[in-house]
Amino acid sequence: MKLPWFLPETLDVIGLLREQAAVTIGGLEALTEWAAGESAAAERVREFEHAADERKLELLKALTASFTTPIDAEDVFTMSERLDAVMNGAKDAVREAEVMDLPPDEHVLGMAGSLLEGARHLAESFVRLGTGGKVTDGLATDAADAAIKTQRQLERVYRKGMSTLITVEDLREVMGRRELYRRFSRVSDDIVAVAERVWYATVKEA
């Protein structure tokens, strides 16, 4: 008797990417609360970072097991990996501020807000990537463009913050805040990297 055969399961990897984005948004909301002076929010940032790691691992397993994916699996993986770097950077920023005993200032708050806004636009772009085997429409890239635009605002806040350090006499504070501002700038680069990968994936699927 001929044995039946079965194709591997097709899993909702885009749905898992959206879940990771939702966790990232939660983490950046906590980061913004911390930057606004709520010290207890630091622990929530760490909790969301752990949850984001779990979502990334779940997505990686799904990519390995899924028969097909709506967009190239490598693109999904890269988006997930860079999105995970966003939460890693947020956690590291909080930890560095704690170690250096530097409370967040208005510039840190402004940059945290831009990161949060950028992540929300990324989540919107993931909704537009589609699950039925095709990218739904150009709105995925529109949302990606919006995410990049928010990071230009972060760059302006970053430059303003760095310029104010000229007037600070405490060398320890100057060095500490410079490193903290740079940490936020690097996290911003990860937001942009995710958005650019959305563009890349969409162009390939068009």
C-alpha positions as CSV (number, residue, x, y, z in Angstrom):
1,M,0.0,0.0,0.0
2,K,1.3,3.4,-0.9
3,L,2.0,5.6,2.2
4,P,0.5,9.1,2.3
5,W,2.8,12.0,2.3
6,F,2.2,15.5,3.8
7,L,3.7,18.9,3.0
8,P,5.2,20.7,6.0
9,E,2.9,23.2,7.7
10,T,2.9,26.8,6.5
11,L,3.1,29.0,9.7
12,D,2.1,32.6,10.2
13,V,5.5,34.1,10.4
14,I,4.3,37.6,9.7
15,G,1.8,37.3,12.5
16,L,4.7,36.3,14.8
17,L,6.7,39.3,13.6
18,R,3.7,41.5,14.5
19,E,3.7,40.0,18.0
20,Q,7.4,40.8,18.4
21,A,6.7,44.4,17.3
22,A,3.9,44.7,19.8
23,V,6.2,43.6,22.6
24,T,8.8,46.0,21.3
25,I,6.3,48.8,21.5
26,G,5.4,47.9,25.1
27,G,9.1,48.0,25.9
28,L,9.6,51.4,24.3
29,E,6.6,52.7,26.1
30,A,8.2,51.6,29.4
31,L,11.5,53.2,28.2
32,T,9.6,56.5,27.6
33,E,8.1,56.3,31.0
34,W,11.5,55.8,32.5
35,A,12.9,58.7,30.6
36,A,10.1,60.9,31.9
37,G,11.3,60.1,35.5
38,E,9.4,56.9,36.4
39,S,12.3,54.9,37.8
40,A,10.2,51.8,38.4
41,A,9.7,51.6,34.6
42,A,13.3,50.4,34.3
43,E,12.3,46.9,35.4
44,R,9.5,46.8,32.9
45,V,12.0,47.6,30.1
46,R,14.0,44.6,31.2
47,E,10.9,42.4,31.3
48,F,9.8,43.4,27.8
49,E,13.4,42.8,26.6
50,H,13.1,39.2,27.8
51,A,9.7,38.8,26.3
52,A,11.0,40.1,23.0
53,D,13.8,37.5,23.0
54,E,11.1,34.8,23.4
55,R,9.1,36.2,20.5
56,K,12.3,36.2,18.3
57,L,13.1,32.6,19.2
58,E,9.5,31.6,18.5
59,L,9.7,33.3,15.1
60,L,13.0,31.6,14.3
61,K,11.6,28.2,15.0
62,A,8.6,29.0,12.8
63,L,10.8,30.1,9.9
64,T,12.7,26.8,10.2
65,A,9.6,24.7,10.2
66,S,7.4,26.7,7.8
67,F,6.9,25.3,4.3
68,T,6.5,28.7,2.7
69,T,6.5,32.3,3.9
70,P,4.7,35.4,2.5
71,I,8.0,37.1,1.9
72,D,11.5,35.9,1.7
73,A,12.4,34.1,5.0
74,E,15.8,35.9,5.1
75,D,14.0,39.2,5.1
76,V,11.7,38.2,7.9
77,F,14.6,37.0,9.9
78,T,16.6,40.2,9.4
79,M,13.6,42.3,10.4
80,S,13.2,40.2,13.6
81,E,16.9,40.3,14.4
82,R,17.1,44.1,14.0
83,L,13.9,44.6,16.0
84,D,15.4,42.5,18.8
85,A,18.4,44.8,18.7
86,V,16.1,47.7,19.4
87,M,14.9,46.2,22.7
88,N,18.5,45.1,23.6
89,G,19.6,48.6,23.1
90,A,16.8,50.0,25.1
91,K,17.6,47.7,28.0
92,D,21.3,48.6,27.7
93,A,20.6,52.3,27.8
94,V,18.7,52.0,31.0
95,R,21.4,49.8,32.6
96,E,24.2,52.2,31.5
97,A,22.3,55.2,33.0
98,E,21.9,53.3,36.3
99,V,25.5,52.3,36.4
100,M,26.7,55.8,35.7
101,D,24.1,57.2,38.1
102,L,22.8,59.6,35.5
103,P,19.1,60.3,35.5
104,P,17.4,60.7,32.1
105,D,17.1,64.3,30.9
106,E,14.9,66.1,28.4
107,H,17.0,64.9,25.4
108,V,16.8,61.3,26.5
109,L,13.0,61.7,26.8
110,G,12.8,63.2,23.3
111,M,14.8,60.4,21.8
112,A,12.9,57.7,23.6
113,G,9.7,59.2,22.2
114,S,11.1,59.1,18.7
115,L,12.0,55.4,19.1
116,L,8.5,54.6,20.3
117,E,6.9,56.4,17.4
118,G,9.2,54.7,15.0
119,A,8.4,51.3,16.4
120,R,4.7,52.0,16.0
121,H,5.2,52.8,12.3
122,L,7.2,49.6,11.9
123,A,4.3,47.6,13.4
124,E,2.0,49.3,10.9
125,S,4.3,48.3,8.1
126,F,4.2,44.6,9.2
127,V,0.4,44.7,9.1
128,R,0.7,45.7,5.4
129,L,3.1,42.9,4.5
130,G,0.3,40.5,4.2
131,T,-0.1,36.8,5.1
132,G,-1.6,35.3,2.0
133,G,1.6,34.9,0.0
134,K,1.7,38.5,-1.4
135,V,2.6,41.9,-0.1
136,T,-0.8,43.7,0.2
137,D,0.0,47.1,-1.1
138,G,2.4,50.1,-1.1
139,L,1.3,51.1,2.4
140,A,3.9,48.9,3.9
141,T,6.6,51.1,2.4
142,D,4.6,54.2,3.4
143,A,4.7,53.1,7.0
144,A,8.4,52.3,6.7
145,D,9.1,55.8,5.4
146,A,7.2,57.2,8.3
147,A,9.4,55.2,10.7
148,I,12.5,56.6,9.1
149,K,11.2,60.1,9.3
150,T,10.7,59.8,13.1
151,Q,14.4,58.9,13.4
152,R,15.4,62.1,11.7
153,Q,13.7,63.9,14.5
154,L,15.7,61.8,16.9
155,E,18.9,62.9,15.1
156,R,17.9,66.5,15.8
157,V,17.4,65.9,19.5
158,Y,20.7,64.0,19.6
159,R,22.6,66.9,18.1
160,K,21.0,69.4,20.4
161,G,21.8,67.2,23.4
162,M,25.4,66.8,22.4
163,S,25.8,70.6,21.8
164,T,24.5,71.3,25.4
165,L,27.3,69.2,26.8
166,I,29.8,72.0,25.9
167,T,28.5,74.0,28.8
168,V,28.7,71.2,31.4
169,E,31.7,71.4,33.6
170,D,31.5,68.0,35.2
171,L,33.6,65.8,33.0
172,R,32.1,62.6,34.4
173,E,28.6,63.8,33.4
174,V,29.8,64.9,30.0
175,M,31.3,61.5,29.2
176,G,28.3,59.6,30.7
177,R,25.7,61.6,28.8
178,R,27.6,61.4,25.6
179,E,27.7,57.7,25.8
180,L,24.0,57.5,26.7
181,Y,23.0,59.8,23.8
182,R,25.1,57.6,21.5
183,R,23.4,54.5,22.7
184,F,20.0,56.0,21.7
185,S,21.4,57.0,18.3
186,R,22.5,53.4,17.7
187,V,19.1,52.1,18.6
188,S,17.7,54.6,16.1
189,D,19.9,53.0,13.5
190,D,18.3,49.7,14.2
191,I,14.8,51.2,13.7
192,V,16.0,52.5,10.3
193,A,17.5,49.1,9.4
194,V,14.1,47.4,10.0
195,A,12.3,50.0,7.9
196,E,14.8,49.7,5.0
197,R,14.4,45.9,5.1
198,V,10.7,46.3,4.7
199,W,11.4,48.3,1.6
200,Y,13.9,45.7,0.3
201,A,11.4,42.9,0.9
202,T,8.6,44.7,-0.7
203,V,10.6,45.6,-3.9
204,K,11.5,41.9,-4.3
205,E,7.9,40.8,-4.0
206,A,6.5,43.4,-6.3
